[in-house]
Every structure is written in C-alpha cells, then in structure tokens.
Amino acid sequence: MSEPFDMGALMAQAQAMQERLLAAQAEAAEVVVDGQAGGGAVRVSVRGDMRFTAVRIDPRAVDPGDLSMLEDLVVAACNDAVDRANEASRRVVGDLGLGSGLLGGGTP
C-alpha cells in the first residue's frame, strides 16, 4: 500500500526552493559585467540586476560632427553588457536546476 501524500513535505520543498532562488538572484545581482562597442571605444558596466554602474568613452570616439555614431555605440555597448549580465545570471540560477531565463530576457 502506498504512503499518503505529504502536503507538508511538499510545502517545505517549495519553500526551500524559493529560498535558494532568492539567494541565487541576490548573488547574480552583485555580478558586474562589461559590455563594449566600437572595438572598446565605448564600454559600459552593468550589474546582474540590470543597473548600469559606469560608462567609459574613449575621447577618440567623440566626433562632434557625428554624435549619432557615438549614441549608437553607447546603445550597442549597453546591449552587449545586458547580454553578458543575463548570461551570468543564467549560470548562477542554472546551478539550481531551474532552467534559464528566470532573471530577465534571453532564451533558454
């Protein structure tokens, strides 16, 4: 005869998984990655929680006659940094065996 279903044990497992997920998210939020564009002429730093912490622009990348190019480089560097931060977050959360894409963006 099979044992009765233990709802308390299931709830305890769910609580433990939630605690591990929150800890992984906090760990991922502290990771800082750099993105770049224009061969490194524009660099941005972003944390795993998608908060940007720095923008560095090589003075040689600034051409007053072509600000739109610099603006495009900043956007490209930001996108590169976000991609890298998402990958770092997936690695941290992946250790939980929950799959990917839990911390925003990206595909599994």
C-alpha positions as CSV (number, residue, x, y, z in Angstrom):
1,M,0.0,0.0,0.0
2,S,1.4,3.4,-0.9
3,E,2.0,6.1,1.7
4,P,-0.4,9.1,1.9
5,F,0.6,12.3,0.1
6,D,2.5,14.6,2.5
7,M,1.4,18.1,1.7
8,G,3.7,19.5,4.5
9,A,6.8,18.0,2.9
10,L,5.8,19.4,-0.5
11,M,5.4,22.8,1.0
12,A,8.7,22.6,2.8
13,Q,10.4,21.6,-0.5
14,A,8.7,24.6,-2.3
15,Q,9.9,26.9,0.5
16,A,13.4,25.6,0.3
17,M,13.5,26.1,-3.5
18,Q,12.1,29.6,-3.2
19,E,14.9,30.4,-0.6
20,R,17.6,29.0,-3.0
21,L,16.1,31.0,-5.9
22,L,16.1,34.3,-3.9
23,A,19.7,33.6,-2.8
24,A,20.8,33.0,-6.4
25,Q,19.0,36.1,-7.6
26,A,20.8,38.2,-4.9
27,E,24.1,36.6,-5.9
28,A,23.5,37.3,-9.6
29,A,22.5,40.9,-8.8
30,E,26.0,41.5,-7.4
31,V,27.8,40.3,-10.6
32,V,29.2,43.2,-12.6
33,V,30.0,42.7,-16.3
34,D,31.3,45.0,-19.0
35,G,29.9,45.4,-22.5
36,Q,31.7,47.2,-25.3
37,A,31.2,48.5,-28.8
38,G,33.4,50.1,-31.4
39,G,36.4,47.9,-30.6
40,G,36.3,49.0,-27.0
41,A,35.8,52.7,-27.7
42,V,32.6,52.7,-25.6
43,R,32.4,50.5,-22.5
44,V,29.6,50.1,-20.0
45,S,29.3,48.2,-16.8
46,V,26.1,46.6,-15.6
47,R,25.2,44.6,-12.6
48,G,23.2,41.3,-12.8
49,D,20.1,43.2,-11.6
50,M,20.4,45.4,-14.8
51,R,21.6,48.5,-13.0
52,F,24.3,50.3,-15.0
53,T,27.2,51.4,-12.9
54,A,29.6,53.1,-15.4
55,V,30.0,54.4,-18.9
56,R,33.5,55.0,-20.3
57,I,34.1,56.6,-23.7
58,D,37.5,56.9,-25.4
59,P,37.9,60.6,-26.3
60,R,38.9,59.5,-29.8
61,A,35.4,58.1,-30.3
62,V,33.9,61.6,-29.9
63,D,33.4,63.4,-33.2
64,P,31.2,66.5,-32.7
65,G,30.2,66.2,-36.3
66,D,28.8,62.7,-35.8
67,L,27.2,62.4,-32.4
68,S,24.7,59.8,-33.8
69,M,27.5,57.3,-34.2
70,L,28.5,57.8,-30.6
71,E,24.9,57.4,-29.5
72,D,24.7,54.2,-31.5
73,L,27.9,52.9,-29.9
74,V,26.5,53.6,-26.4
75,V,23.3,51.7,-27.2
76,A,25.3,48.8,-28.6
77,A,27.6,48.6,-25.6
78,C,24.6,48.7,-23.3
79,N,23.0,45.8,-25.2
80,D,26.3,43.9,-25.0
81,A,26.5,44.4,-21.3
82,V,22.9,43.3,-20.7
83,D,23.5,40.1,-22.8
84,R,26.6,39.4,-20.7
85,A,24.7,40.1,-17.4
86,N,21.8,37.8,-18.5
87,E,24.3,35.0,-19.3
88,A,26.0,35.4,-15.8
89,S,22.5,35.3,-14.2
90,R,21.6,32.1,-16.1
91,R,24.9,30.5,-14.9
92,V,24.1,31.3,-11.3
93,V,20.4,30.2,-11.5
94,G,21.3,27.2,-13.6
95,D,23.0,25.7,-10.6
96,L,19.5,25.3,-9.1
97,G,18.4,23.1,-11.9
98,L,15.5,25.5,-12.7
99,G,16.4,26.2,-16.3
100,S,17.3,29.6,-17.8
101,G,15.7,32.9,-18.5
102,L,14.5,33.4,-14.9
103,L,16.3,36.7,-14.3
104,G,15.1,38.6,-17.3
105,G,15.5,38.3,-21.0
106,G,17.3,35.8,-23.1
107,T,16.2,32.4,-24.3
108,P,16.7,29.0,-22.7
